[in-house]
Amino acid sequence: MRSLTDQEHRTIVDELYAESEDDLVGLWEIIKLVEDLVGTGDGVREQSLMIVADLLAKGLVVGDPPYALGGYKAWDEQSPDKVVGRIRSEWMSLGHTPSIPDIAWFARRA
């Protein structure tokens, strides 16, 4: 499995940030975009988490999936390092690649 190029990484971040103007962005979307470019494998998690960090740096807010009881709710902790650590931990505990209802979604600040 190869790594994303800097251009590919920036393109994914820009596309998802634009999407967030009208809709929530799921962690699963990030993963799918990475896999579409580099294939599946161990490196997908870390490359996806780097994109998560960049989306947070652009001002997106992480929260529970909209399918969770009570719908989308921003997490109390929004520190990029802690968010990335939480997602990494939950992903590893999940035992499979996250799909639509899993772990986290992202939204623009209200």
Number of C-alpha atoms within 10 A of each C-alpha: 12 11 15 18 11 8 9 14 19 14 12 19 20 15 10 21 23 13 14 18 12 10 13 21 22 25 24 19 17 20 22 18 17 23 19 9 15 17 15 16 11 9 16 23 20 14 18 24 19 15 21 23 17 17 23 22 12 13 14 22 24 30 22 20 23 17 11 13 9 9 11 18 18 17 12 9 13 16 14 17 11 11 21 20 13 15 17 17 11 15 16 13 9 12 8 8 15 20 13 14 15 19 21 25 23 26 24 20 11 5
